Amino acid sequence: MKDIKTLQNGFEERASWYETNIHNYFDDCEIGAVIKLLNHMQPKKDEKLSILDDGCATGRFFYDLKKTFDTDLFGIDYSMSRVKIAREKGGICVAADGRYLPFKDNSFDVCLSVEVIQHLPKKNR
């Protein structure tokens, strides 16, 4: 498994490609599952959710989450290039390592981390 810095460099290089190629069958299945889960978790429809997407990439879930829920969206990703694209979609995003969150404890109602763990070196899983 590659080290974290090598992964980060790869994510930077592929940010634009990722943004133009993300809408596929797997993304549709993933966002559908996330929305279904959040619908079960949300206590009241009129309550605003605070959501952190750890490994948000280019904000691939932001549009559907904003369309479905009243939410404040936050995202973190290794790649500054991806974070910049995610910010354009209305999320408050920072480049950060999800193992060391740059937020206070209990800052969010929900934390998503979809398709992240397989990119971590085995010693960090």
DSSP file (Angstrom, degrees, kcal/mol; ACC not computed):
  #  RESIDUE AA STRUCTURE BP1 BP2  ACC     N-H-->O    O-->H-N    N-H-->O    O-->H-N    TCO  KAPPA ALPHA  PHI   PSI    X-CA   Y-CA   Z-CA
    1    1 A M              0   0    0      0, 0.0   118,-0.1     0, 0.0   119,-0.0   0.000 360.0 360.0 360.0 141.0    0.0    0.0    0.0
    2    2 A K        -     0   0    0      1,-0.1     2,-0.1     2,-0.1     0, 0.0  -0.300 360.0-105.4 -72.0 157.9    1.2    3.5   -0.8
    3    3 A D     >  -     0   0    0      1,-0.1     4,-2.1   117,-0.1     5,-0.2  -0.355  34.6-102.2 -79.6 168.3    2.1    6.0    1.9
    4    4 A I  H  > S+     0   0    0      1,-0.2     4,-2.7     2,-0.2     5,-0.2   0.876 119.4  52.8 -60.4 -42.9   -0.3    8.9    2.6
    5    5 A K  H  > S+     0   0    0      1,-0.2     4,-2.3     2,-0.2    -1,-0.2   0.891 108.8  50.3 -63.5 -39.8    1.8   11.5    0.8
    6    6 A T  H  > S+     0   0    0      2,-0.2     4,-2.0     1,-0.2    -1,-0.2   0.911 111.7  48.5 -63.8 -42.4    1.9    9.4   -2.4
    7    7 A L  H  X S+     0   0    0     -4,-2.1     4,-2.4     2,-0.2    -2,-0.2   0.931 109.9  51.7 -62.6 -44.6   -1.9    9.0   -2.2
    8    8 A Q  H  X S+     0   0    0     -4,-2.7     4,-2.2     1,-0.2    -2,-0.2   0.918 108.9  50.1 -59.6 -44.9   -2.3   12.8   -1.7
    9    9 A N  H  X S+     0   0    0     -4,-2.3     4,-2.1     1,-0.2    -1,-0.2   0.895 110.3  50.6 -61.2 -40.5   -0.2   13.6   -4.7
   10   10 A G  H  X S+     0   0    0     -4,-2.0     4,-1.6     1,-0.2    -1,-0.2   0.893 109.0  51.0 -64.0 -40.2   -2.3   11.1   -6.8
   11   11 A F  H  < S+     0   0    0     -4,-2.4     4,-0.4     1,-0.2    -2,-0.2   0.895 109.0  51.8 -64.7 -39.5   -5.5   12.7   -5.7
   12   12 A E  H >< S+     0   0    0     -4,-2.2     3,-1.0     1,-0.2     4,-0.3   0.929 109.9  48.9 -60.9 -45.7   -4.2   16.2   -6.6
   13   13 A E  H 3< S+     0   0    0     -4,-2.1     4,-0.3     1,-0.2     3,-0.2   0.809 116.4  41.9 -65.6 -30.9   -3.3   15.0  -10.1
   14   14 A R  T 3X S+     0   0    0     -4,-1.6     4,-2.9     1,-0.2    -1,-0.2   0.303  79.9 106.8-102.6  10.7   -6.6   13.4  -10.8
   15   15 A A  H <> S+     0   0    0     -3,-1.0     4,-2.1    -4,-0.4    -1,-0.2   0.916  84.4  42.6 -58.0 -48.5   -9.0   16.0   -9.3
   16   16 A S  H  > S+     0   0    0     -4,-0.3     4,-1.7    -3,-0.2    -1,-0.2   0.914 115.3  49.5 -66.5 -42.4  -10.3   17.3  -12.6
   17   17 A W  H  > S+     0   0    0     -4,-0.3     4,-1.1     1,-0.2    -2,-0.2   0.934 110.3  51.9 -59.6 -45.3  -10.6   13.9  -14.1
   18   18 A Y  H >X S+     0   0    0     -4,-2.9     3,-0.6     1,-0.2     4,-0.6   0.913 106.9  52.9 -58.9 -44.7  -12.5   12.7  -11.0
   19   19 A E  H 3< S+     0   0    0     -4,-2.1     3,-0.5     1,-0.2    -1,-0.2   0.874 112.3  44.0 -62.0 -38.2  -15.0   15.6  -11.2
   20   20 A T  H 3< S+     0   0    0     -4,-1.7    -1,-0.2     1,-0.2    -2,-0.2   0.620 121.0  39.7 -83.3 -11.6  -15.9   14.9  -14.8
   21   21 A N  H << S+     0   0    0     -4,-1.1    -1,-0.2    -3,-0.6    -2,-0.2   0.242  85.9  94.6-120.2  13.0  -16.2   11.1  -14.3
   22   22 A I     <  +     0   0    0     -4,-0.6     2,-1.6    -3,-0.5     5,-0.3   0.755  58.2  89.0 -82.6 -22.8  -17.9   10.7  -10.9
   23   23 A H        +     0   0    0     -4,-0.2     2,-0.3     4,-0.1    -1,-0.1  -0.566  62.9 119.8 -83.2  92.8  -21.5   10.4  -12.0
   24   24 A N  S  > S-     0   0    0     -2,-1.6     4,-2.1     1,-0.0     5,-0.2  -0.783  79.4 -77.0-140.5-176.9  -21.8    6.7  -12.5
   25   25 A Y  H  > S+     0   0    0     -2,-0.3     4,-2.2     1,-0.2     5,-0.2   0.876 124.6  51.8 -54.7 -44.8  -23.8    3.7  -11.2
   26   26 A F  H  > S+     0   0    0      1,-0.2     4,-2.7     2,-0.2    -1,-0.2   0.907 109.0  49.7 -64.9 -42.1  -21.8    3.4   -8.0
   27   27 A D  H  > S+     0   0    0     -5,-0.3     4,-2.8     2,-0.2     5,-0.3   0.910 110.1  51.3 -62.7 -41.2  -22.2    7.1   -7.0
   28   28 A D  H  X S+     0   0    0     -4,-2.1     4,-1.8     1,-0.2    -1,-0.2   0.911 112.6  46.1 -61.9 -42.1  -25.9    6.8   -7.6
   29   29 A C  H  X S+     0   0    0     -4,-2.2     4,-2.2    -5,-0.2    -2,-0.2   0.915 113.5  49.5 -65.4 -43.2  -26.1    3.8   -5.4
   30   30 A E  H  X S+     0   0    0     -4,-2.7     4,-2.5     2,-0.2    -2,-0.2   0.935 112.2  44.9 -65.3 -47.3  -24.0    5.4   -2.7
   31   31 A I  H  X S+     0   0    0     -4,-2.8     4,-2.7     1,-0.2     5,-0.2   0.876 111.9  54.3 -67.4 -34.1  -25.9    8.6   -2.5
   32   32 A G  H  X S+     0   0    0     -4,-1.8     4,-2.2    -5,-0.3    -1,-0.2   0.922 110.7  45.7 -61.6 -43.4  -29.2    6.7   -2.5
   33   33 A A  H  X S+     0   0    0     -4,-2.2     4,-2.4     2,-0.2    -2,-0.2   0.898 112.7  50.4 -66.7 -40.9  -28.0    4.6    0.4
   34   34 A V  H  X S+     0   0    0     -4,-2.5     4,-2.7     2,-0.2     5,-0.2   0.934 111.9  47.1 -63.4 -46.1  -26.8    7.7    2.3
   35   35 A I  H  X S+     0   0    0     -4,-2.7     4,-2.4     1,-0.2    -2,-0.2   0.909 111.5  51.1 -63.7 -41.8  -30.0    9.6    1.8
   36   36 A K  H  X S+     0   0    0     -4,-2.2     4,-1.4    -5,-0.2    -1,-0.2   0.930 112.2  46.9 -60.8 -45.2  -32.1    6.6    2.9
   37   37 A L  H  X S+     0   0    0     -4,-2.4     4,-1.5     1,-0.2     3,-0.3   0.930 112.4  48.9 -62.2 -46.7  -30.0    6.2    6.1
   38   38 A L  H  X S+     0   0    0     -4,-2.7     4,-2.8     1,-0.2    -1,-0.2   0.856 105.1  58.8 -64.6 -34.7  -30.2   10.0    6.9
   39   39 A N  H  < S+     0   0    0     -4,-2.4    -1,-0.2     1,-0.2    -2,-0.2   0.880 108.5  46.1 -60.5 -36.8  -34.0    9.9    6.4
   40   40 A H  H  < S+     0   0    0     -4,-1.4    -1,-0.2    -3,-0.3    -2,-0.2   0.806 116.8  44.8 -73.6 -29.8  -34.2    7.3    9.1
   41   41 A M  H  < S+     0   0    0     -4,-1.5    -2,-0.2    -5,-0.1    -1,-0.2   0.811  86.2  96.8 -85.0 -32.0  -31.8    9.2   11.4
   42   42 A Q     <  -     0   0    0     -4,-2.8     3,-0.1     1,-0.2     7,-0.0  -0.445  59.1-159.6 -68.0 116.4  -33.3   12.7   11.0
   43   43 A P  S    S+     0   0    0      0, 0.0     2,-0.4     0, 0.0    -1,-0.2   0.892  74.4  16.2 -66.1 -40.6  -35.6   13.2   14.0
   44   44 A K    >   -     0   0    0      1,-0.1     3,-1.6     3,-0.0     0, 0.0  -0.997  66.4-136.2-137.1 138.9  -37.7   16.1   12.4
   45   45 A K  T 3  S+     0   0    0     -2,-0.4    25,-0.3     1,-0.3    -1,-0.1   0.797 106.4  53.9 -63.1 -28.0  -37.9   17.2    8.8
   46   46 A D  T 3  S+     0   0    0      2,-0.1     2,-0.4    23,-0.1    -1,-0.3   0.428  86.8 103.0 -89.5   2.8  -37.7   20.8    9.8
   47   47 A E  S <  S-     0   0    0     -3,-1.6     2,-0.3     1,-0.0    23,-0.3  -0.703  72.9-126.6 -86.7 134.2  -34.4   20.3   11.8
   48   48 A K        -     0   0    0     -2,-0.4     2,-0.4    21,-0.1    23,-0.2  -0.635  22.6-145.7 -78.7 133.1  -31.2   21.5   10.1
   49   49 A L  E     -a   71   0A   0     21,-2.6    23,-2.7    -2,-0.3     2,-0.6  -0.789   3.6-146.7 -98.5 142.2  -28.5   18.8   10.0
   50   50 A S  E     -a   72   0A   0     -2,-0.4    59,-2.0    21,-0.2    60,-2.0  -0.950  26.4-173.2-106.2 115.7  -24.9   19.5   10.3
   51   51 A I  E     -ab  73 110A   0     21,-2.7    23,-2.7    -2,-0.6     2,-0.5  -0.931  16.9-162.9-120.1 131.0  -23.0   17.0    8.1
   52   52 A L  E     -ab  74 111A   0     58,-2.6    60,-3.4    -2,-0.4     2,-0.8  -0.952   6.8-158.6-107.2 127.1  -19.3   16.3    7.7
   53   53 A D  E >   -ab  75 112A   0     21,-2.7    23,-2.1    -2,-0.5     3,-0.9  -0.886   8.7-158.1-105.4 100.9  -18.2   14.4    4.6
   54   54 A D  E 3  S+a   76   0A   0     58,-3.2    60,-0.3    -2,-0.8    23,-0.2  -0.706  86.0  17.9 -81.3 113.9  -14.8   12.9    5.4
   55   55 A G  T 3  S+     0   0    0     21,-2.6    -1,-0.3    -2,-0.7    22,-0.2   0.828  79.4 166.2  88.7  41.7  -13.2   12.2    2.1
   56   56 A C    X>  -     0   0    0     20,-2.3     3,-2.3    -3,-0.9     4,-1.0   0.651  15.4-173.8 -67.7 -15.6  -15.6   14.6    0.3
   57   57 A A  T 34 S-     0   0    0     19,-0.3    29,-0.4     1,-0.3    -1,-0.2  -0.377  72.5 -13.8  55.3-123.2  -13.5   14.6   -2.9
   58   58 A T  T 34 S-     0   0    0     -3,-0.1    -1,-0.3    27,-0.1    31,-0.1   0.158 106.6 -90.2 -95.9  19.3  -15.1   17.1   -5.2
   59   59 A G  T X>  +     0   0    0     -3,-2.3     3,-1.3    -6,-0.1     4,-0.6   0.856  65.0 167.7  78.4  35.9  -18.3   17.3   -3.2
   60   60 A R  T 3< S+     0   0    0     -4,-1.0     4,-0.3     1,-0.3    -3,-0.1   0.721  76.0  39.4 -60.2 -24.0  -20.0   14.5   -5.2
   61   61 A F  T 3> S+     0   0    0     -5,-0.3     4,-2.4     1,-0.1    -1,-0.3   0.551  91.5  91.3 -98.5  -9.5  -22.8   14.1   -2.6
   62   62 A F  H <> S+     0   0    0     -3,-1.3     4,-2.8     1,-0.2     5,-0.3   0.895  83.4  50.3 -58.3 -47.8  -23.3   17.8   -1.9
   63   63 A Y  H  X S+     0   0    0     -4,-0.6     4,-2.3     1,-0.2    -1,-0.2   0.944 115.0  42.7 -58.2 -50.3  -26.0   18.6   -4.5
   64   64 A D  H  > S+     0   0    0     -4,-0.3     4,-1.7     1,-0.2    -1,-0.2   0.871 114.3  50.9 -66.7 -36.9  -28.2   15.7   -3.5
   65   65 A L  H  X S+     0   0    0     -4,-2.4     4,-2.7     2,-0.2    -1,-0.2   0.921 113.0  45.4 -66.3 -43.3  -27.8   16.3    0.2
   66   66 A K  H  < S+     0   0    0     -4,-2.8    -2,-0.2    -5,-0.2    -1,-0.2   0.871 113.3  50.7 -66.7 -36.4  -28.7   20.0   -0.2
   67   67 A K  H  < S+     0   0    0     -4,-2.3    -1,-0.2    -5,-0.3    -2,-0.2   0.842 119.8  35.6 -68.2 -33.3  -31.7   19.1   -2.4
   68   68 A T  H  < S+     0   0    0     -4,-1.7     2,-0.3    -5,-0.2    -2,-0.2   0.806 120.8  33.2 -93.3 -33.6  -33.0   16.5    0.1
   69   69 A F  S  < S-     0   0    0     -4,-2.7     2,-1.0    -5,-0.2    -1,-0.1  -0.878  73.5-117.3-127.8 154.3  -32.1   18.0    3.5
   70   70 A D        +     0   0    0    -23,-0.3   -21,-2.6    -2,-0.3     2,-0.3  -0.833  64.9 154.6 -82.8 107.4  -31.9   21.4    5.2
   71   71 A T  E     -a   49   0A   0     -2,-1.0     2,-0.6   -23,-0.2   -21,-0.2  -0.973  55.1-137.7-144.8 149.6  -28.2   21.1    6.0
   72   72 A D  E     -a   50   0A   0    -23,-2.7   -21,-2.7    -2,-0.3     2,-0.5  -0.957  37.8-151.7 -98.8 121.2  -24.9   22.8    6.7
   73   73 A L  E     +a   51   0A   0     -2,-0.6    19,-2.6    17,-0.4     2,-0.4  -0.829  18.4 177.7-104.4 132.5  -22.4   20.8    4.7
   74   74 A F  E     -ac  52  92A   0    -23,-2.7   -21,-2.7    -2,-0.5     2,-0.3  -0.955   6.5-173.3-125.9 147.3  -18.7   20.5    5.6
   75   75 A G  E     -ac  53  93A   0     17,-2.1    19,-2.2    -2,-0.4     2,-0.4  -0.995  11.6-168.5-142.6 149.4  -16.1   18.4    3.8
   76   76 A I  E     +ac  54  94A   0    -23,-2.1   -21,-2.6    -2,-0.3   -20,-2.3  -0.986  14.8 162.3-132.0 148.4  -12.5   17.4    4.2
   77   77 A D  E     - c   0  95A   0     17,-1.4    19,-1.5    -2,-0.4     6,-0.1  -0.977  44.6-121.9-157.4 153.3  -10.2   15.8    1.7
   78   78 A Y  S    S+     0   0    0     -2,-0.3     2,-0.6    17,-0.2    -1,-0.1   0.848  93.8  78.5 -61.9 -34.4   -6.5   15.2    1.3
   79   79 A S     >  -     0   0    0      1,-0.2     4,-2.3    17,-0.1     5,-0.1  -0.679  59.5-165.0 -91.9 117.4   -6.6   17.0   -2.1
   80   80 A M  H  > S+     0   0    0     -2,-0.6     4,-2.3     1,-0.2    -1,-0.2   0.857  94.4  57.7 -63.6 -34.9   -6.7   20.8   -2.1
   81   81 A S  H  > S+     0   0    0      1,-0.2     4,-1.4     2,-0.2    -1,-0.2   0.914 109.5  43.5 -62.1 -42.5   -7.7   20.7   -5.8
   82   82 A R  H  > S+     0   0    0      1,-0.2     4,-2.5     2,-0.2    -2,-0.2   0.889 110.6  55.7 -69.6 -38.9  -10.7   18.6   -4.9
   83   83 A V  H  X S+     0   0    0     -4,-2.3     4,-2.4     1,-0.2    -2,-0.2   0.903 104.4  54.0 -60.1 -41.6  -11.5   20.8   -1.9
   84   84 A K  H  X S+     0   0    0     -4,-2.3     4,-1.2     1,-0.2    -1,-0.2   0.906 110.3  46.2 -60.6 -41.8  -11.6   23.8   -4.2
   85   85 A I  H  < S+     0   0    0     -4,-1.4     4,-0.5     1,-0.2     3,-0.3   0.911 111.3  52.4 -66.7 -41.8  -14.1   22.1   -6.5
   86   86 A A  H ><>S+     0   0    0     -4,-2.5     3,-1.4   -29,-0.4     5,-1.3   0.876 103.4  57.8 -62.5 -38.4  -16.2   21.0   -3.5
   87   87 A R  H ><5S+     0   0    0     -4,-2.4     3,-1.9     1,-0.3    -1,-0.2   0.868  98.2  60.5 -59.8 -36.5  -16.4   24.6   -2.2
   88   88 A E  T 3<5S+     0   0    0     -4,-1.2    -1,-0.3    -3,-0.3    -2,-0.2   0.705  98.7  59.4 -64.5 -18.1  -17.9   25.7   -5.5
   89   89 A K  T < 5S-     0   0    0     -3,-1.4    -1,-0.3    -4,-0.5    -2,-0.2   0.283 127.7 -94.3 -95.3   9.3  -20.8   23.3   -4.7
   90   90 A G  T < 5S+     0   0    0     -3,-1.9   -17,-0.4     1,-0.3     2,-0.3   0.560  81.1 129.5  96.6   8.2  -21.6   25.1   -1.4
   91   91 A G      < -     0   0    0     -5,-1.3     2,-0.9   -19,-0.1    -1,-0.3  -0.662  61.3-125.3 -94.1 153.5  -19.7   23.1    1.2
   92   92 A I  E     +c   74   0A   0    -19,-2.6   -17,-2.1    -2,-0.3     2,-0.3  -0.862  49.6 177.3 -91.9 105.5  -17.4   24.5    3.8
   93   93 A C  E     -c   75   0A   0     -2,-0.9     2,-0.3   -19,-0.2   -17,-0.2  -0.865  21.4-178.5-125.0 146.3  -14.4   22.4    2.9
   94   94 A V  E     -c   76   0A   0    -19,-2.2   -17,-1.4    -2,-0.3     2,-0.7  -0.972  34.8-111.9-136.2 152.4  -10.8   22.1    4.1
   95   95 A A  E     +c   77   0A   0     -2,-0.3     2,-0.3   -19,-0.2   -17,-0.2  -0.769  62.0 136.6 -82.0 119.2   -7.8   20.1    3.0
   96   96 A A        -     0   0    0    -19,-1.5     2,-0.6    -2,-0.7     5,-0.1  -0.979  58.9-102.5-158.8 164.3   -7.2   17.7    6.0
   97   97 A D    >   -     0   0    0      3,-0.4     3,-2.4    -2,-0.3   -20,-0.0  -0.865  27.3-142.5 -94.8 120.7   -6.4   14.2    7.0
   98   98 A G  T 3  S+     0   0    0     -2,-0.6     3,-0.4     1,-0.3    -1,-0.1   0.643  98.5  66.1 -61.7 -15.4   -9.6   12.5    8.3
   99   99 A R  T 3  S+     0   0    0      1,-0.3    -1,-0.3     2,-0.0     2,-0.3   0.684 109.4  38.7 -76.9 -16.7   -7.6   10.7   10.9
  100  100 A Y  S <  S-     0   0    0     -3,-2.4    -3,-0.4     2,-0.0    -1,-0.3  -0.692  86.8-157.7-133.8  78.2   -7.0   14.1   12.6
  101  101 A L        -     0   0    0     -3,-0.4     2,-0.3    -2,-0.3    -3,-0.1  -0.331  12.7-143.8 -64.9 133.6  -10.2   16.1   12.2
  102  102 A P  S    S+     0   0    0      0, 0.0     2,-0.3     0, 0.0    -1,-0.1  -0.112  72.4  87.7 -88.7  38.3   -9.7   19.9   12.5
  103  103 A F  S    S-     0   0    0     -2,-0.3     3,-0.1     0, 0.0     2,-0.1  -0.925  83.3 -99.7-132.8 156.1  -13.0   20.3   14.3
  104  104 A K    >   -     0   0    0     -2,-0.3     3,-0.9     1,-0.1     0, 0.0  -0.387  53.9 -86.9 -68.7 153.4  -14.1   20.3   18.0
  105  105 A D  T 3  S+     0   0    0      1,-0.2    -1,-0.1     2,-0.1     0, 0.0  -0.260 113.0  20.1 -56.3 148.2  -15.7   17.1   19.2
  106  106 A N  T 3  S+     0   0    0      1,-0.1    -1,-0.2    -3,-0.1    -2,-0.1   0.783  80.6 133.7  60.8  31.6  -19.5   16.9   18.7
  107  107 A S    <   +     0   0    0     -3,-0.9     2,-0.3    -4,-0.0    -2,-0.1   0.663  62.6  47.1 -81.5 -16.7  -19.4   19.5   15.9
  108  108 A F        -     0   0    0      1,-0.1   -57,-0.2   -56,-0.0     3,-0.1  -0.907  61.4-146.8-131.2 152.1  -21.7   17.5   13.6
  109  109 A D  S    S+     0   0    0    -59,-2.0     2,-0.3    -2,-0.3   -58,-0.2   0.830  93.8  18.3 -77.6 -35.0  -24.9   15.6   13.6
  110  110 A V  E     -b   51   0A   0    -60,-2.0   -58,-2.6     2,-0.0     2,-0.5  -0.994  61.0-162.0-140.6 141.0  -23.6   13.2   11.0
  111  111 A C  E     -b   52   0A   0     -2,-0.3     2,-0.3   -60,-0.2   -58,-0.2  -0.984  12.8-164.6-124.1 120.2  -20.2   12.2    9.7
  112  112 A L  E     +b   53   0A   0    -60,-3.4   -58,-3.2    -2,-0.5     2,-0.1  -0.758  13.9 174.4 -97.5 147.5  -20.0   10.4    6.3
  113  113 A S        +     0   0    0     -2,-0.3     2,-0.5   -60,-0.2     3,-0.4  -0.588  12.9 175.4-151.5  84.5  -16.9    8.6    5.1
  114  114 A V        -     0   0    0    -60,-0.3    -2,-0.0     1,-0.2   -84,-0.0  -0.817  66.9  -7.0-101.9 126.5  -17.7    6.8    1.9
  115  115 A E  S    S+     0   0    0     -2,-0.5    -1,-0.2     1,-0.1   -60,-0.0   0.912 101.7 109.4  59.0  48.2  -15.0    5.0   -0.1
  116  116 A V    >   +     0   0    0     -3,-0.4     3,-2.4     2,-0.1     4,-0.4   0.744  56.7  64.2-113.7 -48.1  -12.2    6.3    2.1
  117  117 A I  G >  S+     0   0    0      1,-0.3     3,-1.4    -4,-0.3     7,-0.1   0.790  94.3  61.9 -58.7 -32.6  -10.8    3.4    4.2
  118  118 A Q  G 3  S+     0   0    0      1,-0.3    -1,-0.3     7,-0.0     4,-0.1   0.673  99.5  57.8 -70.3 -12.9   -9.5    1.4    1.2
  119  119 A H  G <  S+     0   0    0     -3,-2.4    -1,-0.3     2,-0.1    -2,-0.2   0.566  89.0  92.8 -89.8  -9.3   -7.2    4.2    0.4
  120  120 A L  S <  S-     0   0    0     -3,-1.4     5,-0.1    -4,-0.4  -117,-0.1  -0.585  88.3-102.9 -84.8 145.0   -5.5    4.1    3.8
  121  121 A P    >   -     0   0    0      0, 0.0     3,-2.4     0, 0.0     4,-0.4  -0.356  37.6-111.0 -59.1 147.4   -2.3    2.1    4.4
  122  122 A K  G >  S+     0   0    0      1,-0.3     3,-1.4     2,-0.2    -2,-0.1   0.826 116.6  61.2 -52.7 -36.4   -3.2   -1.1    6.3
  123  123 A K  G 3  S+     0   0    0      1,-0.3    -1,-0.3     2,-0.1    -3,-0.0   0.698 105.9  48.2 -66.9 -16.8   -1.4    0.1    9.4
  124  124 A N  G <         0   0    0     -3,-2.4    -1,-0.3     1,-0.2    -2,-0.2   0.369 360.0 360.0-103.6   3.4   -3.8    3.1    9.6
  125  125 A R    <         0   0    0     -3,-1.4    -1,-0.2    -4,-0.4    -2,-0.1   0.478 360.0 360.0 -83.1 360.0   -7.1    1.2    9.1
